[in-house]
């Protein structure tokens, strides 16, 4: 398969490993609310991996609060990422918090899109739009009122703008993500990607 390629993964040196696969991706995929695209040779070329969150999932909310820092420490210790704390800092600066979003919008159920990626050799073929159009009927059937999505690349951002109907609730240029203590850029490798944003869509 493949690992999505965008500023966060390149800047942090994020790569596949046991912790990422077994503590993050596989549990999400087992929920059955993810979609994938394959080419004619049955090779995976694109994915959207996410989860349904309900306002009454108090245990899951607690796990997210406690387990997040542990997960970040684990992937750092096993060499799956360099300084994953930078991504945590960036999400904090953006105000990334799907649980708080549900509370603010008085929503009972939302879909949090964790990974949205198309293989770099297959971009520009409409695969991203296809995946997103497949995803929305699935999460609507699951009773979701909103999708809650973190956009980290110019490609996924462009898809959301073409599809329309999204509300940008927070956005920050990559160039302005800096360590408050050292002034060091958190994402020095962002190339043509200029913005990280949180976008939501009413289902």
C-alpha positions as CSV (number, residue, x, y, z in Angstrom):
1,X,0.0,0.0,0.0
2,X,1.2,3.6,0.6
3,X,1.6,6.2,3.2
4,X,0.2,9.6,2.4
5,X,2.7,12.3,1.4
6,X,2.1,15.9,2.6
7,X,3.9,18.5,4.7
8,X,3.2,16.9,8.1
9,X,4.5,13.4,7.2
10,X,7.5,14.8,5.3
11,X,8.5,17.4,8.0
12,X,8.1,14.9,10.9
13,X,9.6,12.0,9.1
14,X,6.4,10.0,9.8
15,X,6.6,6.4,8.5
16,X,4.7,3.2,8.8
17,X,5.3,1.1,11.9
18,X,3.6,-1.3,14.3
19,X,2.3,1.5,16.6
20,X,0.8,3.5,13.7
21,X,-0.7,0.5,12.1
22,X,-2.1,-1.3,15.1
23,X,-2.9,1.5,17.5
24,X,-4.3,3.9,14.9
25,X,-5.2,2.7,11.4
26,X,-6.4,-0.8,11.9
27,X,-8.9,0.1,14.7
28,X,-10.2,2.9,12.6
29,X,-10.7,0.7,9.5
30,X,-12.5,-1.9,11.6
31,X,-15.2,0.6,12.3
32,X,-16.3,0.2,8.7
33,X,-16.6,3.9,8.0
34,X,-13.6,4.3,5.7
35,X,-13.4,4.1,1.9
36,X,-10.7,3.1,-0.5
37,X,-10.0,3.2,-4.2
38,X,-8.1,0.5,-6.2
39,X,-6.9,0.5,-9.8
40,X,-7.5,-2.2,-12.3
41,X,-4.4,-4.1,-11.0
42,X,-6.1,-4.2,-7.5
43,X,-3.5,-1.7,-6.1
44,X,-4.6,0.7,-3.5
45,X,-4.5,4.3,-4.9
46,X,-6.5,6.3,-2.4
47,X,-8.1,6.2,1.0
48,X,-10.3,8.1,3.4
49,X,-10.0,6.7,6.9
50,X,-12.1,8.1,9.7
51,X,-14.4,7.4,12.6
52,X,-17.9,8.3,13.8
53,X,-18.0,10.2,17.1
54,X,-21.1,10.5,19.3
55,X,-21.6,13.0,22.0
56,X,-22.4,10.3,24.5
57,X,-19.1,8.4,24.0
58,X,-17.7,9.5,27.2
59,X,-15.2,6.7,27.4
60,X,-13.8,7.4,23.9
61,X,-13.5,11.1,24.8
62,X,-11.5,10.1,27.9
63,X,-9.3,7.7,25.8
64,X,-8.6,10.5,23.3
65,X,-7.6,12.8,26.1
66,X,-5.4,10.4,27.9
67,X,-4.2,8.1,25.1
68,X,-3.2,10.9,22.6
69,X,0.0,11.9,24.5
70,X,0.9,8.2,25.1
71,X,0.5,7.4,21.4
72,X,2.7,10.4,20.4
73,X,5.4,9.3,22.9
74,X,5.2,5.7,21.6
75,X,5.6,6.5,17.9
76,X,8.6,8.7,18.8
77,X,10.2,6.0,20.9
78,X,9.9,3.3,18.2
79,X,11.2,5.7,15.5
80,X,8.0,6.1,13.5
81,X,8.3,9.9,13.7
82,X,10.7,12.7,14.5
83,X,9.2,15.2,16.9
84,X,5.5,14.2,16.6
85,X,4.9,16.8,19.3
86,X,5.1,19.4,16.6
87,X,1.9,18.1,15.1
88,X,0.2,18.2,18.5
89,X,1.3,21.8,18.8
90,X,0.0,22.6,15.4
91,X,-3.4,21.1,16.1
92,X,-3.6,23.0,19.3
93,X,-2.9,26.2,17.6
94,X,-5.7,25.5,15.1
95,X,-8.0,24.6,17.9
96,X,-8.5,21.0,16.6
97,X,-11.1,19.4,18.9
98,X,-14.0,17.5,17.4
99,X,-15.5,16.9,20.8
100,X,-15.7,20.6,21.5
101,X,-17.0,21.2,18.0
102,X,-20.0,18.8,18.7
103,X,-20.7,20.7,21.9
104,X,-20.5,24.1,20.3
105,X,-22.8,23.1,17.4
106,X,-25.1,21.0,19.7
107,X,-24.5,18.0,17.4
108,X,-25.0,14.4,18.5
109,X,-22.9,12.7,15.9
110,X,-20.1,13.7,13.5
111,X,-17.6,12.0,11.2
112,X,-13.9,12.8,11.9
113,X,-11.8,12.2,8.8
114,X,-8.4,11.2,10.0
115,X,-6.6,10.4,6.7
116,X,-7.5,11.6,3.2
117,X,-4.9,10.6,0.7
118,X,-4.3,9.7,-3.0
119,X,-1.1,8.2,-4.2
120,X,1.1,10.8,-5.8
121,X,1.3,8.8,-9.1
122,X,-2.5,8.8,-9.4
123,X,-3.4,12.4,-8.6
124,X,-5.4,14.5,-11.1
125,X,-7.6,11.6,-12.0
126,X,-10.6,12.5,-9.9
127,X,-9.9,9.8,-7.3
128,X,-10.2,12.3,-4.4
129,X,-13.6,13.5,-5.5
130,X,-14.7,9.9,-6.0
131,X,-13.7,8.9,-2.5
132,X,-15.4,11.9,-0.9
133,X,-18.6,11.4,-2.8
134,X,-18.6,7.8,-1.7
135,X,-17.9,8.7,1.9
136,X,-20.8,11.1,2.5
137,X,-23.7,8.7,1.9
138,X,-22.0,6.2,4.3
139,X,-21.7,8.7,7.1
140,X,-25.1,10.2,6.5
141,X,-26.6,6.7,6.8
142,X,-24.6,6.4,10.1
143,X,-26.5,9.4,11.4
144,X,-23.7,12.0,11.2
145,X,-24.7,15.6,11.1
146,X,-21.3,17.0,10.1
147,X,-18.0,15.9,8.7
148,X,-14.9,17.3,10.6
149,X,-11.8,17.3,8.5
150,X,-8.2,18.5,8.9
151,X,-6.7,19.6,5.6
152,X,-2.9,19.5,5.3
153,X,-2.2,19.5,1.6
154,X,-3.0,21.7,-1.4
155,X,-4.5,18.7,-3.2
156,X,-7.2,17.8,-0.6
157,X,-7.9,21.5,0.0
158,X,-8.5,22.0,-3.8
159,X,-10.9,19.0,-3.8
160,X,-13.0,20.5,-1.0
161,X,-13.2,23.8,-2.8
162,X,-14.3,22.2,-6.0
163,X,-17.0,20.1,-4.3
164,X,-18.2,23.1,-2.3
165,X,-20.4,23.2,0.8
166,X,-17.5,23.4,3.3
167,X,-17.0,25.9,6.1
168,X,-13.5,26.8,7.1
169,X,-13.5,27.1,10.9
170,X,-9.8,27.5,11.4
171,X,-6.8,28.0,9.1
172,X,-3.1,28.8,9.6
173,X,-0.2,29.2,7.0
174,X,2.6,26.6,7.3
175,X,5.2,29.4,7.4
176,X,3.7,30.7,10.6
177,X,3.9,27.5,12.6
178,X,6.9,28.1,14.8
179,X,8.2,26.8,18.1
180,X,7.3,29.5,20.6
181,X,10.5,28.9,22.6
182,X,13.1,28.6,19.8
183,X,11.4,30.3,16.8
184,X,12.2,27.1,14.8
185,X,9.7,26.3,12.0
186,X,7.5,23.3,12.9
187,X,7.0,22.3,9.3
188,X,10.1,23.3,7.3
189,X,9.3,21.0,4.4
190,X,6.0,22.2,3.0
191,X,7.0,23.0,-0.6
192,X,3.9,24.4,-2.5
193,X,1.5,23.5,0.3
194,X,0.8,26.7,2.1
195,X,-2.0,26.2,4.5
196,X,-3.3,23.8,7.2
197,X,-7.1,24.1,7.9
198,X,-10.1,22.6,9.7
199,X,-13.1,22.4,7.4
200,X,-16.5,21.1,8.3
201,X,-19.5,20.1,6.1
202,X,-23.1,19.7,7.1
203,X,-24.4,16.3,6.0
